[in-house]
Amino acid sequence: MREARLTAYAKAMRKEPSEPEQRLWLALRAKRFENVKFRRQKVIQDHAYKTIVDFAANDPKLVIELDVDTHAGREV
């Protein structure tokens, strides 16, 4: 159940990005940066721990987190 809530929260966050996220997304979207495909507000997991990151690429494995303070203290 927590995974479904986390995914729904990530989807909602994609609809209302912060200004820094909007600016960076314009540079990253559609493989504009080094032909790398990025995803926004991606749910990632490492063993039992799941979180939402601002941007993630699978190849190469790369995560970009811009504004950690906007996520801090939010319970999903």
C-alpha positions, -999 to 999 in steps of 0.1 A, spaced: 0 0 0 28 24 8 42 19 -27 9 30 -43 9 61 -21 45 69 -29 38 66 -67 7 88 -64 27 114 -45 54 113 -71 28 119 -98 14 148 -80 48 163 -75 54 161 -113 24 183 -118 37 211 -95 75 212 -98 96 238 -80 112 265 -101 147 249 -100 132 216 -111 114 233 -140 146 249 -152 166 218 -150 139 196 -166 140 219 -197 177 210 -200 173 173 -193 141 163 -210 139 145 -244 176 134 -241 189 170 -244 217 163 -220 243 139 -235 215 118 -251 206 105 -216 170 97 -208 159 112 -175 127 107 -155 112 132 -131 101 124 -95 111 88 -99 104 63 -71 136 43 -65 144 16 -41 175 1 -25 167 -31 -8 139 -22 17 142 16 14 121 35 -11 122 72 -19 113 98 -45 142 116 -63 138 147 -85 156 132 -115 169 98 -123 186 81 -153 190 44 -157 220 44 -181 242 57 -167 229 52 -132 225 88 -120 203 106 -95 198 143 -92 182 158 -61 178 195 -62 157 207 -33 158 182 -5 144 207 20 110 207 2 107 169 8 119 170 44 93 162 70 66 151 46 50 118 55 36 98 25 
